[in-house]
Structure formats: C-alpha cells, structure tokens
Amino acid sequence: MNKVFDKAAFKEKLDEQTTFPALYMFKFIVPKGKEDEVKRLLPNNQITFKASAKGTYISATIKAMMKDSEAIIKVYEEASKIEGIISL
C-alpha cells in the first residue's frame, strides 16, 4: 500500500469482519501498461479493467477466493512492488 500500512490493524479488522474462506474484492489503479503486472498478482481469477477518461490510468478490480487474512495482506504487499500502483 502506498501510505503507511498498519498490517496488524488491517489483519485484525479483516479477521473481525470476514468469515474465511471468503470472496474478496481487490481494487487498484495503475498507470497504463501495468495491467499484466496486476494480472500476475492473482492469476486465474476474475479481473476487470477500465481505462480512465484520458486513458493514462487503468482501474483494476479482482475478485478472488481468499483462505485467510494473511493471504489478502500478501497480495497487497506484492501489489506495492508495482511502480505507480494505488491500492483502494
């Protein structure tokens, strides 16, 4: 995540509000051309891309079955390695 990320607080919130396994929706915004990097985060899952009005950014929504909060956090940690990504 691009801002300061409190992993423990996020994990606690996920565990309190979610019964695992659960279908989780990830939302990201990336510069155009980074779509393949986003696809590699969760291959073989439902993903939707939508270009911004000017076409310089792409929003990505990925729905994936997640086994626990740690799996979700791992995806966000891997996503943070993509240059220019914004995690929503």
N, C-alpha and C positions, 0 to 999 in steps of 0.2 A: 504494500500500500504506500502511496506517496507521502502521506502525512505520518506523524508519529503514530505508531501502531502499538496499542496495548494488547499484546497477544493473550495474556491471562484474562483480561476483562472480556475480550471478544469470545474466548473459549467458554467462559462462564455463562455469558449471555446465550450463546448457541446451545449449550447443554440445558439451560433452563427452559428455552423456548422451543426446542426441537426434539422430536422423538425419532431416533435413528434406528435403521437406515431411513433416509429422507431424500426426496427430490428437492434439490437446492438450485436456486437460480443465481448465476453469476452475471454481473453486468460490468462491462469495461468500455472505455473509449480509447482508441489508439489512432496514431497517425496513419493515413492511407498507406498501404503497402505492408502493414504489420499483421494482416489477417492470418497468414499462415502460422505466425508465432503464437497467436491466440488459439488457433485450432489445435496446436500441439499440446496446449495445457490439458485439454480433456478430449482426446481423440475418441471417435465413435459415439459422440453424444450430440444431442440436438443443439444446433447453433444457428443463430440468426444474425445477419449483418445488415446494417443500414447506414448509408452514407450521409454525412452532414449536408446542409444546404449548399455549401460551397465545394463539397467533395474532398476537403482536406483531412477530415477525420471520419472514422468508422466506429459506430457503436456496435458492440457485440453482446449478445445475450446467449448464455449457455445454460441449458438445463441438464443436470447430471445427478444420478443417484449417489449419495454420499453415505459412507458407512459410519462416520463419526465426525465430531468437530475438528479433530486433528487433520483429517483428510481435507476438510474445507480450508483450514488455515494453510496447509501445504500448497494448495492451489494458489492462494493469494500470495504466498511467499515466492512461488515460481513466477507468477504474473509480474511481480515487482521487478523482475530482472529484464522485462521487455522495455526498451527505451521509449519514453513518452507515454506510457500507459497510465490511465486513470482508472482506478477501481471504485465502483459505486456501491 
